[in-house]
């Protein structure tokens, strides 16, 4: 992936694209692709095979998860939320969170630094 001088990946600049098509599933894995990386935050795509996830952790900034495909259990400070295609959830800064795909799952992750 080649970045241009604005921090945007050139392969998706200045043309319409379907986010869900910019990342593929891999058996038994979590795949990620950064779309925009700036000082103010990042926009990334993730594809989780069924049963895959991210263990509980915290981040120093707010994050918005938008489901592009499939289903995922998002645990936010101990509360489990089931997220389906077309839905979103905000994970607040400094709060523990984890994700586990209950079906193959793709998401757009937008992180805003404070």
Secondary structure as a PSIPRED ss2 file (coil, helix, strand):
# PSIPRED VFORMAT (PSIPRED V4.0)

   1 X C   1.000  0.000  0.000
   2 X C   1.000  0.000  0.000
   3 X E   0.000  0.000  1.000
   4 X C   1.000  0.000  0.000
   5 X C   1.000  0.000  0.000
   6 X C   1.000  0.000  0.000
   7 X C   1.000  0.000  0.000
   8 X E   0.000  0.000  1.000
   9 X E   0.000  0.000  1.000
  10 X H   0.000  1.000  0.000
  11 X H   0.000  1.000  0.000
  12 X H   0.000  1.000  0.000
  13 X C   1.000  0.000  0.000
  14 X C   1.000  0.000  0.000
  15 X C   1.000  0.000  0.000
  16 X C   1.000  0.000  0.000
  17 X C   1.000  0.000  0.000
  18 X C   1.000  0.000  0.000
  19 X H   0.000  1.000  0.000
  20 X H   0.000  1.000  0.000
  21 X H   0.000  1.000  0.000
  22 X H   0.000  1.000  0.000
  23 X C   1.000  0.000  0.000
  24 X C   1.000  0.000  0.000
  25 X C   1.000  0.000  0.000
  26 X C   1.000  0.000  0.000
  27 X C   1.000  0.000  0.000
  28 X C   1.000  0.000  0.000
  29 X C   1.000  0.000  0.000
  30 X E   0.000  0.000  1.000
  31 X E   0.000  0.000  1.000
  32 X E   0.000  0.000  1.000
  33 X E   0.000  0.000  1.000
  34 X E   0.000  0.000  1.000
  35 X E   0.000  0.000  1.000
  36 X E   0.000  0.000  1.000
  37 X E   0.000  0.000  1.000
  38 X E   0.000  0.000  1.000
  39 X C   1.000  0.000  0.000
  40 X C   1.000  0.000  0.000
  41 X E   0.000  0.000  1.000
  42 X E   0.000  0.000  1.000
  43 X E   0.000  0.000  1.000
  44 X E   0.000  0.000  1.000
  45 X E   0.000  0.000  1.000
  46 X E   0.000  0.000  1.000
  47 X E   0.000  0.000  1.000
  48 X E   0.000  0.000  1.000
  49 X C   1.000  0.000  0.000
  50 X C   1.000  0.000  0.000
  51 X C   1.000  0.000  0.000
  52 X C   1.000  0.000  0.000
  53 X E   0.000  0.000  1.000
  54 X E   0.000  0.000  1.000
  55 X E   0.000  0.000  1.000
  56 X E   0.000  0.000  1.000
  57 X E   0.000  0.000  1.000
  58 X C   1.000  0.000  0.000
  59 X C   1.000  0.000  0.000
  60 X C   1.000  0.000  0.000
  61 X C   1.000  0.000  0.000
  62 X E   0.000  0.000  1.000
  63 X E   0.000  0.000  1.000
  64 X E   0.000  0.000  1.000
  65 X E   0.000  0.000  1.000
  66 X E   0.000  0.000  1.000
  67 X E   0.000  0.000  1.000
  68 X E   0.000  0.000  1.000
  69 X E   0.000  0.000  1.000
  70 X C   1.000  0.000  0.000
  71 X E   0.000  0.000  1.000
  72 X E   0.000  0.000  1.000
  73 X E   0.000  0.000  1.000
  74 X E   0.000  0.000  1.000
  75 X E   0.000  0.000  1.000
  76 X E   0.000  0.000  1.000
  77 X C   1.000  0.000  0.000
  78 X C   1.000  0.000  0.000
  79 X E   0.000  0.000  1.000
  80 X E   0.000  0.000  1.000
  81 X E   0.000  0.000  1.000
  82 X E   0.000  0.000  1.000
  83 X E   0.000  0.000  1.000
  84 X E   0.000  0.000  1.000
  85 X C   1.000  0.000  0.000
  86 X C   1.000  0.000  0.000
  87 X C   1.000  0.000  0.000
  88 X E   0.000  0.000  1.000
  89 X E   0.000  0.000  1.000
  90 X E   0.000  0.000  1.000
  91 X E   0.000  0.000  1.000
  92 X C   1.000  0.000  0.000
  93 X C   1.000  0.000  0.000
  94 X C   1.000  0.000  0.000
  95 X C   1.000  0.000  0.000
  96 X C   1.000  0.000  0.000
  97 X E   0.000  0.000  1.000
  98 X E   0.000  0.000  1.000
  99 X E   0.000  0.000  1.000
 100 X E   0.000  0.000  1.000
 101 X E   0.000  0.000  1.000
 102 X C   1.000  0.000  0.000
 103 X C   1.000  0.000  0.000
 104 X C   1.000  0.000  0.000
 105 X E   0.000  0.000  1.000
 106 X E   0.000  0.000  1.000
 107 X E   0.000  0.000  1.000
 108 X E   0.000  0.000  1.000
 109 X E   0.000  0.000  1.000
 110 X E   0.000  0.000  1.000
 111 X E   0.000  0.000  1.000
 112 X E   0.000  0.000  1.000
 113 X C   1.000  0.000  0.000
 114 X C   1.000  0.000  0.000
